[in-house]
Amino acid sequence: MSESSDAESILSRAAKQEGDYDWLGAAGSYGKASELFSELDYLKRGELHERIGHSFFRAAFQAETVEGFEKRMQLSVQSY
């Protein structure tokens, strides 16, 4: 399997996780996809980091504790 099809597969999984409201899973999938793109592909990596930040932001509202909420919000800010 090529890197392109690997990335497409991971991005497809991330989109499904978003649809299932599995925000932490989506953030992880976007992180894996980001690693497959060249460090020089700033546009794609930037888009993926924005998606990671959004996923952590949404996941923060699913946290069961204040500490979990704060941690996920910090991860969101770091990704943005």
N, C-alpha and C positions, 0 to 999 in steps of 0.2 A: 504494500500500500504506500502511495506517495505521500509526501508531507502535505500537499494540497488536499488530498482526499481525507487525510487524518484530521486536518484543521476543519474541513467541512463537516466531518462526522462529529467532532467535539462541539462545534458551534451549533449544530442541529440538536445535540443533546442538551446544551445550555438553554436553547430556546424552549425545548420541552420542559426543562426544569423550571424555567420562569413561568410557563403556563400552568404548572402544577404548584406554583408558589413555593418551590424549593429554592429559596434565595441563596442559602449557603452553598448548596450544590451547584447552582448556576455560577456563583462567584468562583468556585473551584474550577469549573469547566472553562470559564473564560480565562482564568489564570494559566491553565494548561495550554489553551489555544494560543495565548500570547507568547508562550515560550517557543512555539513553532515558527513564528515570523521573525525575520531578520531584525536585528537591533536598528538597522538603518531604515526599516519600513515604519517611519514615525506615524504616519496616518493610521495604519491598521492597528499598531500597538496602542496608539492614543485612544482610538475607538474602543478597543478591548478594555483598557484601564478605566474608561468612563463606564462601561457596562459592569465592570467589577465593582466600582464605587457605588453605582446604582443598586446593584444586588446586595451589597453589604448594608446600604441605607435601608432598603426594604426589609432585610433580615433583622435589622435592629428592632423593628416594631413587632417582631415575632419572639423576641427574647423574653425569657421568663423571669429574669432578675434585672435590677437596675444596673448591676455590674456588666451583665451580658449586653444590655442595651448600649452602655457607654463604650465597651470594647468594640462592638460592631460599628458604632458611629466613628470611632477612631480609625478603624480599618477603611471605612468609606472615605474619610477625609484623606488618608494616605494614598488611596488609589486615585482620587481625583487630582 
